[in-house]
Amino acid sequence: MALNVKKDTVVYQIYPRSFKDTDGNGVGDIRGIIEKLDYIASLGVNVIWLSPIYKSPNDDNGYDIADYTSIQPEFGTMEDFDELVAEARTRGIGIVMDLVINHTSDEHEWFKRALAGEEKYRNYYIIAKGENGKLPNNWGNFFAECPWAKFSDNEDEYYLHLFSKKQPDLNWHNPDVLEEVKSIMRFWLDRGVVGFRCDVINVIYKNSLANGKKQLVLTGREHYLSTEGCHDILRTLRKEVLEPYGAWAVGETVFVDISGAKDLCAPERGELDMVFYFEHMECDQVFVKWFKTRLAPKKLMKTLTKWQNALPWNACYFENHDQPRFISRFEDLGAYRKEASKMMAGLLMTMRGTPFVYEGQEIGMTNGDFENLDEVMDIESHNIYAMAKGLGIPKGIRWKMIKRTSRDNARTPMQWTGNKNADFTNGTPWLKINANSKEVNVKAEMEDPKGVLAFWKQMIALRKSNEILADGSFKVVCERKRVYAFERELDGQKLLSICNMSGKKVFLPSFVKDWKHTVVSNYQETDPTHMKPFEFRLMAQKEVKS
């Protein structure tokens, strides 16, 4: 079965809450995205991935869905959405929706009817009984909560929620759930979307509710992680929904390893087109993401190489709505924000796979400048802070954990100008806007022909126009302490991508002398013997048009 996504696709992720507000309520909206479509098109991307815009009580910022076929009122209307799809299409841009089918909101009609005692809808969720005051099992929860919540007045009856208490897990043993999801997917495909990003897709099917082996993180996951039932569901959705529409799907896959990823996205299996894995996002953590250590570039290089070599096609990314801004991970970033941003653009656009760019990444946005927990809105961050407090972790360390790891670091509003509220809104922004918006903003970048935005545009254009970058093989040639280099090759033609992943000047590897032509670099002048801090070069053995 062929890859459905075209190999020249470049995806731009929008977190609608934080992109552009047009009605002054402090929350981004669909009309704001429509307003900025020309800007998005100017980047050169050809797909927009929208984080959830469905009706939701916003316990988890839209990932708790109350109605899969309605638009969240603060984002706009279905008419606005249809206009967005149509206007995007005229610019050669498709829309990918976020498909959240591990759980619903507890305010979804299905769950309300289950609570009302309708047996049909009780069977849409995972409801189990404990005994003698004990929970049904010993599982853990992704949001540092108890995964079981009281379902009814029966004191021993609980529903499972691997995420927030307001996100009850769906029961995928029930074929009615599969039919509901097929209908939901067709609803959006009929409105013109081109595919789906599938949220935590490899945990949807629970084999059993037996107790799990005690683990530091998420006891019980062996009962629901990438189960055969999950694979069966994905094959069915691919065959019966995605294929007839020519649509594609990328899956967010938690705790996935190489073997599991191959099972999920091998073309011959007919499940997903590609997966988001997390190992390269974990190169600066100790055990769990809330405990950070120094980012070791060599560890990052080896992880990137491992996945590039393992999968036939990668979903390549360094930022999204759940991850801190990547350049903020470099402890020696110093004054090199722009250079590091450009280096990451070069790296992303020269790897093999589909590149995903997250809003603000193209102007070098950094982590939020939050000063205390009151400025953080993310439910996960508050839960982790409370858990750390319960464990006796000192207040200063607790705050340092959250400040560095909170998902809100990527959710600060888009910085359009250096004006008040960065021209994101004329109201009160839902989340604190970074003070560096005075300097780091789209307007300033558009006025700088040698800036971060210009370089991202250049690299996206090159990635889309150069067949070697679009479909060439990958071969690593250097993984030094700070220097990463790999070759891309197609039909005997080669390109060399080389990065200095540090804020220090380093020696240029001797093999580079065989590569006579610099196709593009993030520095105006290159040194024949050294690489400058966060320098990127794309090189060829003979002249190539950039």
DOGULUM-322589 format. One record per residue (C-alpha): residue number from 0; z negated, x, y. Coordinates in steps of 0.001 Angstrom, whole numbers, plus 500000, padded with zeros to 6 digits. Example, Ala and Ser with C-alpha at 12.3 -4.5 7.8 and 13.67 -1.06 7.14 Angstrom:
<atoms>
{0 {492200 512300 495500}} {1 {492860 513670 498940}} 
</atoms>
This chain:
<atoms>
{0 {500000 500000 500000}} {1 {501060 501488 503338}} {2 {498861 502230 506328}} {3 {499171 499228 508654}} {4 {498234 501057 511841}} {5 {501082 503026 513420}} {6 {500530 506761 513520}} {7 {501190 506994 517262}} {8 {498404 504491 518027}} {9 {495697 505468 520525}} {10 {492795 503023 520887}} {11 {490630 502413 523962}} {12 {487269 500758 523289}} {13 {485860 498381 525883}} {14 {482229 497309 525933}} {15 {482861 494123 527948}} {16 {479337 493826 529387}} {17 {479737 497164 531081}} {18 {483410 497341 532022}} {19 {484102 495238 535156}} {20 {482326 492217 536630}} {21 {484375 489800 538745}} {22 {481955 486896 539311}} {23 {478917 488767 540649}} {24 {476504 488002 537794}} {25 {476094 491697 536987}} {26 {477803 491413 533606}} {27 {481347 492532 532879}} {28 {483836 489832 531954}} {29 {487308 489171 530591}} {30 {488817 488736 534048}} {31 {487518 492196 534862}} {32 {489448 493582 531903}} {33 {492585 491722 533026}} {34 {492103 493171 536523}} {35 {492034 496688 535070}} {36 {494903 496350 532589}} {37 {497237 498453 534721}} {38 {494625 501206 534759}} {39 {494217 500980 530981}} {40 {497994 501045 530503}} {41 {498209 504120 532747}} {42 {496080 506019 530245}} {43 {498844 505676 527680}} {44 {496790 503817 525072}} {45 {498422 501026 523082}} {46 {495424 499189 521614}} {47 {492203 497853 523152}} {48 {489206 497341 520873}} {49 {486842 494756 522362}} {50 {483185 494825 521413}} {51 {482034 491231 520698}} {52 {482905 488557 523234}} {53 {481807 485615 521069}} {54 {479151 483079 522043}} {55 {475785 484770 521515}} {56 {472145 484641 522634}} {57 {472496 488417 523221}} {58 {469522 489603 521219}} {59 {471759 492515 520204}} {60 {474299 492289 523023}} {61 {476782 490097 521213}} {62 {476440 491477 517705}} {63 {474360 488363 517016}} {64 {477065 485699 516948}} {65 {476291 482028 517486}} {66 {479909 480829 517345}} {67 {482787 482961 516033}} {68 {485479 480850 517684}} {69 {484010 480469 521178}} {70 {483834 482884 524107}} {71 {480452 483875 525534}} {72 {480319 481927 528837}} {73 {479228 484945 530889}} {74 {482440 486681 529725}} {75 {484735 483780 530613}} {76 {486764 481188 528742}} {77 {489237 480995 525876}} {78 {491953 480558 528508}} {79 {490877 483902 530001}} {80 {491099 485481 526561}} {81 {494574 484083 525914}} {82 {495683 485436 529275}} {83 {494230 488834 528392}} {84 {496173 488943 525126}} {85 {499404 487900 526850}} {86 {499019 490285 529795}} {87 {498087 493172 527511}} {88 {501134 492468 525349}} {89 {503456 492710 528362}} {90 {502108 496251 528822}} {91 {502636 497181 525194}} {92 {498934 496889 524354}} {93 {497439 495028 521386}} {94 {493905 493660 521111}} {95 {491509 494452 518255}} {96 {488460 492220 517838}} {97 {485020 493213 516577}} {98 {484392 491421 513275}} {99 {480656 491024 512589}} {100 {480250 489469 509149}} {101 {477111 491010 507676}} {102 {475020 488552 509671}} {103 {475136 485784 512244}} {104 {472745 484828 515009}} {105 {469810 482648 513997}} {106 {471232 480286 516646}} {107 {474484 479841 514719}} {108 {475127 476288 513572}} {109 {475102 477430 509947}} {110 {471562 478794 510239}} {111 {470345 475788 512207}} {112 {471619 473499 509464}} {113 {470011 475712 506844}} {114 {466685 475390 508669}} {115 {467211 471630 508756}} {116 {467271 471651 504968}} {117 {470984 471333 504222}} {118 {471378 473025 500852}} {119 {474992 473983 501498}} {120 {474005 476088 504484}} {121 {470828 477487 502945}} {122 {473225 479123 500500}} {123 {475074 480794 503406}} {124 {472070 483100 503869}} {125 {469865 485301 501715}} {126 {466662 483347 501272}} {127 {464038 484491 498789}} {128 {460444 483808 497861}} {129 {457614 486258 497851}} {130 {454578 485891 495657}} {131 {450910 485785 496561}} {132 {451549 486678 500180}} {133 {453854 489576 499370}} {134 {457389 490025 500718}} {135 {460348 489514 498343}} {136 {460929 493280 498130}} {137 {460139 496636 499748}} {138 {463388 497175 501647}} {139 {463683 498786 505073}} {140 {465493 497605 508194}} {141 {468025 499334 510475}} {142 {466117 498304 513617}} {143 {462695 499528 512459}} {144 {461451 495991 511781}} {145 {460322 494259 508622}} {146 {463595 493008 507028}} {147 {462059 489697 505972}} {148 {461192 486822 508310}} {149 {459644 483441 507547}} {150 {462344 480897 506845}} {151 {460352 477679 506572}} {152 {456865 476234 506554}} {153 {456663 477387 502937}} {154 {454609 480515 503494}} {155 {456324 482389 500646}} {156 {459929 481703 501751}} {157 {461764 484382 503766}} {158 {465271 485234 504971}} {159 {466714 488741 504904}} {160 {467751 490503 508110}} {161 {468764 494149 507799}} {162 {469046 494240 511597}} {163 {467235 492117 514217}} {164 {465060 489185 513205}} {165 {467605 487043 515057}} {166 {470418 488341 512819}} {167 {470021 486718 509374}} {168 {472213 488322 506693}} {169 {474983 486235 505165}} {170 {475050 485575 501430}} {171 {478349 486993 500207}} {172 {477679 485788 496664}} {173 {478627 482371 498049}} {174 {482443 481906 498002}} {175 {482140 479461 500915}} {176 {481159 482375 503165}} {177 {484367 484199 502251}} {178 {486429 481122 503068}} {179 {484676 480731 506422}} {180 {485421 484354 507336}} {181 {489071 484053 506325}} {182 {489330 481061 508664}} {183 {487675 482980 511506}} {184 {490023 485940 511104}} {185 {493095 483702 511052}} {186 {491862 481908 514176}} {187 {491978 485163 516161}} {188 {495134 486489 514526}} {189 {496858 483240 515457}} {190 {495798 483915 519056}} {191 {497638 487229 518920}} {192 {495129 489950 518057}} {193 {496487 492868 516008}} {194 {493447 493769 513933}} {195 {489712 494090 513538}} {196 {486959 496658 513799}} {197 {484571 495616 511028}} {198 {480902 496028 511889}} {199 {478618 497673 509254}} {200 {481170 496499 506738}} {201 {479965 498468 503715}} {202 {476553 496774 503557}} {203 {477652 493132 503460}} {204 {477297 492515 499703}} {205 {473835 492862 498160}} {206 {473918 493458 494402}} {207 {470357 492314 493924}} {208 {467071 491922 495787}} {209 {465153 494278 493501}} {210 {462722 496795 494960}} {211 {464348 500015 496052}} {212 {463560 503649 495525}} {213 {461213 504898 498226}} {214 {463283 506702 500874}} {215 {462523 508163 504271}} {216 {465204 505916 505770}} {217 {466044 502411 504562}} {218 {464437 501954 501196}} {219 {466578 499620 499094}} {220 {469979 500702 500336}} {221 {471153 501526 496796}} {222 {471293 497758 496268}} {223 {473732 497037 499097}} {224 {475546 500214 500144}} {225 {479292 500135 499339}} {226 {478864 497863 496333}} {227 {481730 496750 494111}} {228 {481272 493253 495505}} {229 {482001 494646 498964}} {230 {485198 496284 497709}} {231 {486317 492998 496134}} {232 {485787 491154 499422}} {233 {487738 493734 501418}} {234 {490645 493636 498974}} {235 {490736 489867 499242}} {236 {490679 489889 503051}} {237 {493406 492516 503124}} {238 {495682 490672 500689}} {239 {495132 487134 501929}} {240 {494624 487634 505673}} {241 {495516 491052 507074}} {242 {498739 491695 505167}} {243 {500401 488356 505949}} {244 {499842 489014 509665}} {245 {500689 492724 509558}} {246 {497221 493388 510989}} {247 {495015 496427 510460}} {248 {491299 497045 510049}} {249 {488921 499920 510645}} {250 {485442 499745 509157}} {251 {482147 501004 510519}} {252 {480598 502446 507356}} {253 {476943 503445 507431}} {254 {475648 506245 505185}} {255 {479155 506725 503835}} {256 {480035 509950 502015}} {257 {483469 511350 501173}} {258 {483702 509549 497848}} {259 {482675 506226 499371}} {260 {485089 506635 502263}} {261 {487980 507339 499896}} {262 {487187 504173 497969}} {263 {487193 502144 501178}} {264 {490390 503446 502745}} {265 {492634 504894 500032}} {266 {495987 503146 500678}} {267 {496494 502283 497023}} {268 {493191 500353 496916}} {269 {494248 497930 499638}} {270 {490955 497611 501549}} {271 {490636 499231 505000}} {272 {493145 501324 506932}} {273 {490461 503807 507973}} {274 {486728 504151 508411}} {275 {484289 505275 511073}} {276 {481973 507765 509404}} {277 {478948 509288 511117}} {278 {478376 512758 509735}} {279 {479834 514551 512759}} {280 {477587 512402 514970}} {281 {474571 513713 513055}} {282 {475057 517432 513690}} {283 {472230 517421 516248}} {284 {469647 515343 514388}} {285 {466746 515995 512035}} {286 {466512 513392 509222}} {287 {467180 510436 511529}} {288 {469040 510077 514819}} {289 {465905 509637 516931}} {290 {464815 513214 516285}} {291 {467288 515537 517935}} {292 {467772 519264 517683}} {293 {470222 521621 519363}} {294 {473868 520825 518649}} {295 {475240 523658 516513}} {296 {478997 523880 517178}} {297 {479680 525560 513842}} {298 {478017 522697 511973}} {299 {480178 520275 513938}} {300 {483318 522267 513106}} {301 {482582 522339 509381}} {302 {481926 518598 509363}} {303 {485166 517819 511198}} {304 {487118 520048 508806}} {305 {485468 518442 505779}} {306 {486563 514942 506790}} {307 {489986 515972 508063}} {308 {490727 517526 504675}} {309 {489167 514727 502628}} {310 {490907 511593 503884}} {311 {494606 510795 504135}} {312 {494026 509304 507586}} {313 {490971 509555 509854}} {314 {489505 507358 512562}} {315 {488852 510117 515094}} {316 {486153 509535 517697}} {317 {483308 511225 519541}} {318 {481928 508317 521566}} {319 {481349 504586 521199}} {320 {478874 501899 522262}} {321 {476265 503068 519722}} {322 {476316 506813 520464}} {323 {475014 508953 523328}} {324 {477769 510461 525456}} {325 {479098 513469 523566}} {326 {479273 516023 526350}} {327 {475579 515336 527058}} {328 {474858 516756 523586}} {329 {475903 520253 524733}} {330 {472670 521881 525855}} {331 {474611 524616 527656}} {332 {476824 522129 529516}} {333 {475511 523273 532893}} {334 {478187 523038 535574}} {335 {480980 522623 533027}} {336 {481049 518833 532693}} {337 {484718 518622 533600}} {338 {485757 521507 531364}} {339 {483802 520106 528407}} {340 {485306 516643 528942}} {341 {488794 518117 528912}} {342 {488017 520243 525857}} {343 {486906 517131 523978}} {344 {490137 515389 525019}} {345 {492140 518266 523613}} {346 {490165 518301 520382}} {347 {490334 514531 519860}} {348 {494059 514252 520513}} {349 {495009 517139 518230}} {350 {493101 516081 515098}} {351 {494881 514159 512338}} {352 {494224 510432 512520}} {353 {493974 507604 515025}} {354 {492124 508642 518220}} {355 {489552 506205 519650}} {356 {488619 506713 523316}} {357 {485514 504974 524675}} {358 {485391 503558 528204}} {359 {484278 506204 530684}} {360 {484973 509069 528306}} {361 {488244 509642 530123}} {362 {486405 510466 533378}} {363 {483608 512493 531788}} {364 {480748 509999 532057}} {365 {477377 511309 530897}} {366 {474199 509829 529424}} {367 {472248 507366 531532}} {368 {469665 508697 533982}} {369 {466914 506312 532854}} {370 {463433 507146 534115}} {371 {461322 504855 531923}} {372 {461533 502347 529091}} {373 {461686 499403 531521}} {374 {465188 500528 532493}} {375 {466364 500462 528862}} {376 {467651 497130 527493}} {377 {468602 498106 523934}} {378 {466547 496261 521293}} {379 {466781 499152 518843}} {380 {465331 501559 521418}} {381 {462362 499295 522101}} {382 {461700 498841 518375}} {383 {461818 502581 517730}} {384 {459509 503263 520675}} {385 {457012 500738 519298}} {386 {457231 502225 515811}} {387 {456699 505739 517180}} {388 {453682 504499 519131}} {389 {452263 502984 515939}} {390 {452682 506353 514223}} {391 {450626 508022 516928}} {392 {453486 509974 518489}} {393 {452499 510955 522056}} {394 {453986 508931 524917}} {395 {455931 511859 526382}} {396 {457608 512613 523064}} {397 {458343 508921 522479}} {398 {460132 508675 525800}} {399 {462031 511917 525193}} {400 {463262 510464 521879}} {401 {464551 507291 523529}} {402 {465990 508970 526610}} {403 {468136 511235 524467}} {404 {469156 508840 521702}} {405 {469229 505293 523111}} {406 {472448 503374 522641}} {407 {472174 502405 526312}} {408 {473305 505939 527188}} {409 {476840 504791 526403}} {410 {476406 501320 527852}} {411 {475790 502151 531505}} {412 {478399 500329 533595}} {413 {481822 501832 534138}} {414 {481943 504005 537241}} {415 {484970 502853 539225}} {416 {484147 504303 542651}} {417 {481405 506140 544506}} {418 {480464 502950 546370}} {419 {477425 500750 545796}} {420 {477080 499798 542124}} {421 {480160 501947 541469}} {422 {482220 498818 542267}} {423 {481344 497546 538819}} {424 {479762 494455 540377}} {425 {478825 493008 543756}} {426 {475698 491585 542135}} {427 {472804 493211 540312}} {428 {474108 495222 537342}} {429 {472674 494233 533958}} {430 {471923 497897 533209}} {431 {471153 500758 535553}} {432 {474240 502558 536874}} {433 {474101 506336 536688}} {434 {473439 507921 540072}} {435 {476148 510491 539366}} {436 {478696 507703 539917}} {437 {478888 509054 543477}} {438 {480820 512010 542060}} {439 {481898 510838 538585}} {440 {484189 507855 539037}} {441 {487732 506645 538448}} {442 {488756 506690 542115}} {443 {487773 510325 542564}} {444 {489551 511268 539355}} {445 {492742 509442 540292}} {446 {492871 511503 543478}} {447 {492589 514784 541538}} {448 {495857 515772 539817}} {449 {493982 518497 537913}} {450 {490926 516426 537068}} {451 {489420 515089 533863}} {452 {491368 511815 533933}} {453 {494673 513599 534490}} {454 {494004 515837 531498}} {455 {493122 512913 529246}} {456 {496374 511210 530251}} {457 {498299 514396 529552}} {458 {496759 514795 526106}} {459 {497273 511130 525171}} {460 {500924 511348 526199}} {461 {501368 514524 524180}} {462 {499636 513018 521143}} {463 {501968 510005 521225}} {464 {505198 511921 521854}} {465 {504754 514950 519586}} {466 {505556 514278 515927}} {467 {503512 517275 514761}} {468 {500355 515853 516355}} {469 {501177 512323 515209}} {470 {501818 513105 511558}} {471 {501464 516805 510840}} {472 {499189 518307 508206}} {473 {495819 519816 509107}} {474 {494673 523341 508228}} {475 {491584 525033 509635}} {476 {492020 528702 510586}} {477 {488776 529527 512425}} {478 {485189 528292 512381}} {479 {483214 530837 514347}} {480 {479853 530306 516024}} {481 {481553 528805 519063}} {482 {485310 528870 518394}} {483 {487139 526227 516373}} {484 {490844 526484 515582}} {485 {493193 524567 513321}} {486 {496903 524272 512697}} {487 {498990 521104 512647}} {488 {502313 521440 510795}} {489 {505299 519173 510186}} {490 {508660 520213 508697}} {491 {507851 523881 509165}} {492 {506933 523478 512848}} {493 {503354 524388 513784}} {494 {500881 523950 516619}} {495 {497518 525674 517008}} {496 {494567 523822 518531}} {497 {491735 526111 519621}} {498 {488450 525216 521322}} {499 {485479 527112 522702}} {500 {482659 524648 522015}} {501 {480151 526336 524287}} {502 {479332 527080 527890}} {503 {479737 530804 527274}} {504 {482731 533104 527553}} {505 {483835 534280 524102}} {506 {486371 536679 522595}} {507 {489725 535175 521712}} {508 {490359 535524 517952}} {509 {492873 538250 517166}} {510 {495245 535926 515260}} {511 {496033 534090 518491}} {512 {498345 536948 519503}} {513 {500912 535520 517066}} {514 {501027 532292 519073}} {515 {503156 533198 522071}} {516 {503274 529945 524011}} {517 {500494 527885 525540}} {518 {501611 524257 525445}} {519 {498603 522991 527374}} {520 {495183 524280 528428}} {521 {492268 522822 530380}} {522 {492244 525933 532577}} {523 {495033 526764 535020}} {524 {494944 530408 534004}} {525 {494183 531726 530521}} {526 {492822 535148 529582}} {527 {494687 537148 526888}} {528 {491422 538455 525417}} {529 {488755 535806 526103}} {530 {488185 532067 526173}} {531 {486360 530615 529129}} {532 {483446 528148 528774}} {533 {484602 524979 526982}} {534 {488193 526163 527053}} {535 {490861 524347 525069}} {536 {494339 525585 524290}} {537 {497179 524065 522326}} {538 {499576 526826 521334}} {539 {502971 527193 519674}} {540 {504909 530061 518162}} {541 {507936 529044 520167}} {542 {508267 527082 523374}} {543 {507362 523390 523145}} {544 {507775 520774 525870}} {545 {504340 519495 526977}} 
</atoms>
